[in-house]
Amino acid sequence: MDVNQILQNSAETIQKSSDEATSNLDTKSIVDALEKLLSSENGGFDIGNIISKVQDGNWSDIIGSWLGNGENKPISADSISDLFNSEKISEFASSLGISEESAKKALSEVMPQFMDTISNSEKFLNELLKDFGGIDGALNKLGSIFK
C-alpha cells in the first residue's frame, strides 16, 4: 500500500471517530494535517522520532505491537502528548478547526493503525534506515523495542 493510501485510510478512520467534532471533516484536510504532523524537516515522515520515544518511556510494548504482526495495543488520548509536542498537536487541531482534546482523541484512534500499516511499506523501511544510520542502527533500535 502506498503512503497516500495509508494517509487516506487514516483520514477516514478519523472521520469515523466516536468524536462528533471529526465526523464532518473533509478527508483532504485531514490528510494534509496528518502529513504536516508527521513530517520531518527534510520533508519525509518523522517515523524515526516516534519510534525513538521508546527510549523515553514505557512505549516498547505499545510501539512494538504497532510494528509487529499481532494486535495493535491502544494509546490513550493523553499519551499522544508524549509522541507529539504540544505545538504540533495545536497546529494539527487548528488546521482542522477542532479542539486539542478532539485532536488527541482522533490521533489516539488512528496512530496504531497508521504505524502498523506504514511499517509494512518500503518507504518506511528506507526512512528508518536513514534516520538510524543504516541497517545496524535500525536493527539496534528495533531490537530495543522487542526486548
C-alpha positions in Angstrom: 0.0 0.0 0.0 1.4 3.4 -0.9 1.7 6.3 1.6 -1.1 8.3 0.0 -3.5 5.4 0.5 -2.3 4.9 4.1 -3.0 8.6 4.8 -6.4 8.4 3.1 -7.3 5.4 5.2 -6.1 7.2 8.3 -8.3 10.2 7.4 -11.3 8.0 7.0 -10.6 6.5 10.4 -10.6 10.0 12.0 -13.9 10.8 10.2 -15.4 7.7 11.7 -14.1 8.5 15.2 -16.5 8.5 18.1 -15.9 12.2 18.5 -18.5 14.3 16.6 -16.0 17.1 16.1 -14.2 15.0 13.5 -17.1 13.3 11.7 -17.8 16.2 9.2 -14.2 17.0 8.4 -13.0 16.8 4.8 -10.7 13.9 4.2 -8.3 16.1 2.1 -8.0 18.5 5.1 -7.3 15.5 7.4 -4.7 14.1 5.0 -3.0 17.5 4.8 -3.0 17.9 8.6 -1.6 14.4 9.1 1.2 15.0 6.5 2.2 18.2 8.3 2.0 16.5 11.8 4.1 13.5 10.7 6.6 15.4 8.5 10.3 15.9 9.4 12.3 18.9 8.5 13.6 17.1 5.4 10.1 16.5 4.1 9.8 12.8 4.8 7.8 11.2 7.6 9.3 11.6 11.0 8.6 8.0 11.9 12.0 7.6 13.5 11.2 10.2 16.1 8.0 8.3 17.1 10.0 5.1 17.4 12.6 7.0 19.4 10.0 7.7 22.1 10.5 4.1 23.2 13.7 5.2 24.8 11.9 7.9 26.8 9.1 6.0 28.4 7.2 2.7 28.7 6.5 2.5 25.0 8.2 -0.7 23.9 5.1 -2.8 24.3 2.8 -0.3 22.6 5.0 0.6 19.6 6.3 -2.9 19.3 2.7 -4.1 18.9 2.2 -1.5 16.1 5.3 -2.6 14.3 4.7 -6.3 14.8 2.2 -8.7 13.3 -0.1 -9.1 16.3 -2.9 -7.0 17.6 -2.2 -3.2 17.9 -2.2 -2.0 21.5 -4.2 1.2 22.1 -2.8 4.5 23.2 -4.7 7.0 25.3 -5.5 10.5 24.1 -3.4 11.9 27.0 -0.4 9.8 25.8 -0.5 11.4 22.4 1.3 14.3 24.0 4.2 12.0 24.7 4.5 11.2 21.0 4.0 14.7 19.6 4.9 18.0 21.2 2.2 20.5 22.1 3.0 22.8 19.2 2.4 20.0 16.7 -0.8 18.9 18.3 -2.0 22.5 18.4 -1.2 23.0 14.7 -3.0 19.8 13.8 -6.1 20.8 15.8 -6.0 24.3 14.4 -5.7 23.2 10.8 -8.8 21.1 11.2 -10.8 23.6 13.3 -11.1 21.2 16.3 -10.1 21.3 19.9 -6.8 19.9 21.0 -8.8 17.3 23.1 -10.5 16.2 19.9 -7.2 16.1 18.0 -5.6 13.9 20.7 -8.6 11.6 20.7 -8.5 11.3 16.9 -4.8 10.7 16.9 -5.0 8.0 19.6 -7.5 6.2 17.4 -5.5 6.4 14.2 -1.9 6.1 15.2 -1.9 2.3 16.0 -3.4 1.6 12.5 -1.2 4.2 10.8 2.1 2.9 12.3 1.1 -0.8 11.7 0.4 -0.1 8.0 3.3 2.3 7.3 5.7 -0.1 8.9 4.9 -2.6 6.2 5.8 -0.1 3.4 9.1 0.1 1.6 9.2 3.9 2.1 9.1 3.4 5.8 11.9 1.0 5.8 14.1 3.3 3.7 13.4 6.3 6.1 14.0 4.1 9.1 17.4 3.1 7.7 18.2 6.8 7.0 17.0 8.0 10.4 19.0 5.4 12.4 22.3 5.4 10.4 21.8 2.4 8.2 20.9 -1.2 8.8 22.9 -1.7 12.0 21.4 1.4 13.7 17.9 0.4 12.7 18.3 -3.1 13.9 19.6 -1.9 17.2 16.7 0.5 17.7 14.1 -2.2 16.7 15.9 -4.7 18.9 15.4 -2.4 21.9 11.7 -2.3 21.2 11.3 -6.1 21.4 13.5 -6.8 24.5 
